[in-house]
Amino acid sequence: MQGTSSSAGANFARRNIKRLLEYWGPITVTLSLLGTGIGVITLYVFTRAIGRVDLFMFAIDAKTALAIWVLIIILISTLYLISLTMTTWFYGVAVSMFGKIPNKLGMVAAWLLLPIWGGFGFFIVLIFYCSDYLNASASLAIVCAATTFTYALLFLSKGFQRLLKDNTVGMTDGEVAYLLIFQCLTVCFTVVLSAIPASIILNSYVGEDTSEAIAFVAILTFATLALSLAPTLIFYISKGAVYSRATYGFVAALLLLFLFLLLSRGTMSTITYAAAKGLQVRETATARYILADDMNLSDFDNLQWRTRLHESKRVEVQAFSLFSFGDVLLLCPSDYIRLGLHDLPRFSEYCFRTQNSKVIRKPVRPNYAPKSRTTTFWAQHMNNLARSAGFTSISRSSTACHGELANTGRKLLMNTSCLRIRPK
């Protein structure tokens, strides 16, 4: 039996390698066009996500950068695919425990969908509608208990009882109990692993937080978790050689990823945003930039851009790169660096588009001043002023406000409105 399996595997590999070499030319052309298409589409998605589609046409001319961009996008998408299909792997392990009846594994896979889907349902209800009342440990215990209870209900069915009887022929009672306990634990662990794709969906949502949005994301999460088991289910219910069935399951996983990217709002934006950070297309730290000769100090707001005139008579600003692709550069004020992806479209219109070849990047000088001593100084100074004006001491919230502004004296003086002084 083992020799037959090895021979079938060798024939399968030899046949497909021969086909690959025979059609190598058309395959490479197709992959090149597909890669270019992925690069162009994902670059457009990123420019749209940050609210600056006008950069798209200027950026697609950078062929080398586009190729590297595609590789990172494919890598991140692969990680998403692995995360989405982790549940299906353990679902397959649970089904394979009935390996003594290989011809009926499709029926076993269908029966085990019930406790897993039931666990998914309890999990969705708890995280979306009961998170204010239960902590993580209590939620985990409830989900595992509900999944175990649903799994126990399978034994009320005569169909599942027959499958269990056929699979446990010749086993002792202890071996049967061990098998069922281990299968139940695997089913529970499959449900627990659904927290990974659920967290991906929650983190990638960029819409408004409304009651309609909660219902939409809850339904999308449950549908994604339910469909994530499709590759394993297709593998066990399909007919043919094991390699053909594995191919069917892999294609189903790819279709699942495509459907997830199509339906989940903001997932493609999140993937491209992660790729932009990884390639420093979107910087995560501010720096000093010396701009082109045709820019004047009057073109920028001094408070936002922290401008000054460089020794070379060129304008110098403090900013970060929100988009740097090829020779296209989009500089934003340093105050925007903490904005989330859902906020960027509202502020990116105030950013400045230029070219990398016309800009000189300089590092920001580090500030070694201790924050605690500066905060204490300003707190004491303002308390003295308050007492001389007939007020009591400043509240704790105002001191914290000055602590955040202590690094920039000019900004501190212009934002004294944040003080909340209590009159006597």
N, C-alpha and C positions, 0 to 999 in steps of 0.2 A: 504493500500500500504506500509506504514511504517512497519507494523507488518510482512508482507511478506518478506521485505528486511532484517529485523532483524533475522527472522527465517532462511533465506537462508545463512546469514553470520554465524549463529551459527552452522548450518549443515556443512558448508564449513570448519570451524575451527575444529569441532569435527572429521570430516572425515580425515583431514590431520594430526591431532595430533595422531590419531589411527595408521595411516600409519607410522608416525615417530617412535612411540614406537615399532611397529612390526619389523621394519628394523633398529633398533638402532645400532646393532652390525656392520653390513656392512657399515652403514653410518659413524660411528666413525673411522673404519679402512680406509675408503675412504678419510675422512677429514685429517687423520693423514698423509697418503701418499701424499695427495695434498699439505698439509702444508710443509712437508719435501721437496717436489719437488720445491715449490715456494722459500723456503729458499735457497736451493742449487743453483737454477738458478739465483736468484737475487744476491747472494753472488759472483757468477762467473761474473755477469754483472758488479758489483762494482770493482772487482779486475782487470777486463779488462778495465774499464773506467779510472782507475788510472795508467794503463800500467804495472801492476805487477800481471799477471796471475799465476806466480810461487807461490804466497801465497795461492792460492785457495785450493790446496790439503792439506795443513797444517791446514787450518782454519776450514774445514768441520767436524773435529773431535769434536769440541766444541758443544755438543748437546744442552746444556742449553742456551748458547748464540745464537744458531741458532733458537731456539724456540722464544726467545724474539725478535730477528731480524725479524722473519716472522710476528709477531704481529704489529710491527712498520711499516713494508712494507704494510701490509693490511690496516692499519689506513691511511697512506699517500695516498695509491691508492684509498681509499674510498673518501678522500677529493678531489682527482682529478676527480673522478666520479661525485661528487656533483657539482663541478665547470663546468664540461662539460655538465651537464644536466640542468643547471639553465635556459637556454633558452627554453628547452622543457617544463618546468613547466609553464612559462608565456604564451607560445604558447597554452598550454592546457587551461589556463584561458581564453584566447581570443576565443577559440573554444567553450567553455562551455557557453558563452553568448548567444548562439542560443539554449539554453536548452529546448525551447518549441517544438522543432522538434528533439527529441532524435534519431529517426530512420535515420535522415539525417545528423547527426553530422560528419560522415565520409566524406561526400561531402563538408561540411563547412571546415573541416580540410584540405582537398585537395586544396580548393580555397585560404585559407589563407597562404598556402605555397608560393604563388607567391609574395606578398609584402614583406614577411620576407626574402625569398631568394634574392629578388631584393635589399633589404637593406643590406644584407650580402655582395653582390657583390660590392655595392658602398663603403661599409666599408673597404673591402680588397683593393680596388683600392686606396683609400685615404691613408691608413696607409703604404702601400708598395711602392707607386709610387708618392704620392703627399705630403708626410710628410715634405718635405723641403719648401713647399710653403704655407701650411695652419697650423694654430695652432689648439689646441684641441677643442676650442669653435667653430671655423668655421667648422671644420670637423664634429663635433656633429650636428651642425645645418644643414649641407648639407645632412648627413645621414638621419636625421629625416624628412627633406623635401622630399628626394627621396623616403623614405618608405611611407610617407603620399600620395605622388602622385601615387605611384604604387597601394596603397590600394584604392584610388579613382577610378582607372581604372577598378576595379572589378565591379563597378556599371554599366559599359557599357555592361556587359555580362547578357544575359537574364537568364542564369542558376542561377547566384548569386542573381539576382533580385527576382526570384521565392523563393529562400531560405529565403531572407529577408522578403518577403511578408508573407510567412507562419509563420515566427517566430514573426512577429509584429502584428498579428491579435488582434484587440481590444485595441491596444496602441494608445495614442495620438501622435501628431507630435512632441511634446516636448520630450516624452519618447523615441521615435524612434531616435531623434537627440542625446539624451544623451547616448543611447546604442551605436550608431555608433561612437560618439566621444570617449567614454571610450574604445571601442574595438580598435580604431585606436591608442590611446595612449598606450594600452597594446602591440599592435604589434610593435610600435616604441621602447618601453622599452625592448621588446624581442631582437630587433636588437642591442640596446645599450649594453645589457648584454653580447653580443658576444665578447666584449673587454676582458672579463675574460678568456675564453678558448683561445682566440688569444694570450694573453700575456703569457699563459702557454706554448703554442707552440713556441713562440719566445724565451722565456727564456730557454727552453729545447734544442734548436738547438745548436749543438756543432761543426758543420762543418765550412768550410771556407766561408767567406762572398764574394761570387761572384755573377755575374748577373744570372747564372744558379741556384744558391742557392736561390736567391730572388724569382725566378719564381716557384721553387719547393715548398718553404715554403708558398707562396701565394696560390698555388693550394691546398696544404695540409690543410691550414687553412680554405679555403672555403669549401672543402669537409667535414672537421670535423664539421664545423658549420651547413652545410646542413644536415648531417647525425645525428646531435645531436637532431633533431626534430623527428627522427624515433620512439622512444618509445611512444610519445603521438599519433603520426599518427597511429601506430599499435594498440594502445588501442582503438581508435575510429573507425577504419575500420574493426577490427576483430569482430567475432560473439561469442555469449555465455554469461555466467554470468560475472558480473563486476569483480569478483575476478580472474576468468580465464584470462580475458583481461588484468588486472593489472599484472598478472604473465607474460604474453607475453611481456608487455612493460618493465618489469624489466629485463627479459632475453635479450631483445633487447639492453637495456642500458649496460649490462655486455658485450655483444658482441661488442658494440660500443667502450667501454673502451679497450677491447682486441685488436681490430683493430687499435685503436689510438696508443697503445703502440707498435704495430707491425710496423706501417708505420712511425711514428714520430721518426726521428733520435735523439737519445740522451735522450728521455723521460724516459726510464727505468734507464739510467745512472743517470739522475737528481733525480729520486725518491730514488734510492739506496744511492746517495750522501747525500740527505736530511736526510735519515734514519741514515746514518753513523754519521752525525753531531749531530742528536738528541740523539744518544746513546753514544756519545763521542768515537766512533770507529775512527773518524777523529777529532782530537782536533782542537780547534780554537785559542789556545794560546800556546806560547812556554814555556818550562820549562828546568831545568837542570836535566840531566840524568847521573847517575854513571853506567858505563858499566861493563861487566864481566871482570874477571881477565886476560883473554887471549887477550885482546885488548891493543894496544900500541898507544902512541901519534903519532907515525909515520904513522899509518894507516889512519889518518884523516887530511884533510886540515884545518889548524888552522884558516884561515880567514873565511871559510864557517861555520865550526862547533864551533868556539870559544872555543877551547879545553883548558883544564888545567889538571894538575895532582892533584887528590884529596888526602886528608890526608891518606886515606887507600891505597895509591899507585895505585888506579884504575883511568882510564881515565874518565873525566867528560866533557860532551858536552852540548851545548845549542841547543835544537831541539824541534820538535813537532811530535806527533804521527799521521801519515797519515793512518795507518791501525793497529788497536788493536782488535784482535778477539781471544778469548780463550787465549792461551799462545803465539800466534804469534804477534809480534810487529814490525812495520816498522817505523823507525825514519828518519826524513828528516831535513835538515838544516833550521834554523829559517827564512832564506831569502825566502824560498819557500811557506811560509804560506799564502801569498796573491795571489798565482797562482790560476787561474780559472780551472774549470774541463777540458776544452779543452786544457789547457797547461800542465797538470800533466803528461800525458804519455811521454812527451819529457824530463822531469826532474826526474821522479821517479826512474829511473835506478841508479841515484846517491845516493839514500837513502840507509839506512843500516837496514838489517833485523836481528832481534835478538829475544829473548824470554822475556816475561814479568817477568818470575820467576828469570831471571838473571840480571834484571835492577832495579835500585833504582831511583825513581822519586823525584826530589827536586824542590821547587818553585823558580822562578826567583826573585832576589832581586829588589824591585821597585827603580826607578830612580826619585828622587824628584828635580833634577836640573832644573831650569826654562829655557825653550828653547829660549825665546826671548833674555835674557841676554847673553847666550852663543853665539847665532847667531850674536849679536851686537859686541861682543868681537872679534870673528873671522873675521867679516867684516872689523872692524877697523884695526886689525893686518895686514890683507892682503892688505888693501889700503895703509898702511904705507910702506910695502914692495914694492908695485907697484910704489909709488911715488919715492922711493929711487932708483929704477931701471930705472926711466925715463918714466913711463907710467902714464896714467890718471887713474881715479878711476875705480873700478870694476863695471861691468854692474849688473843690478838687477837680471838677471838670475843666475849669479855666486853666489850672496848672498843667493838666495833661495837654490842653490845647497848645500852650506855650512850649511844652516839651517837644511837640511835633514840629514846631516852627523854629526851634532854637538854632538850627544849622544855617538859617538865612536871616540875618538881621533885618534886611530891607523888607522881606516878606513878613516878618514878625510885626514891624511897625505898621504895615499896611493892613494887617488883619487883626487889630486889637478889638474888632467888633465881636470876636468869638468869646470874649470874657463875659462871664455872668457874675456881676458883683451884687452882693446882697446889701441893701441899705439897712441902717439901724432901725 
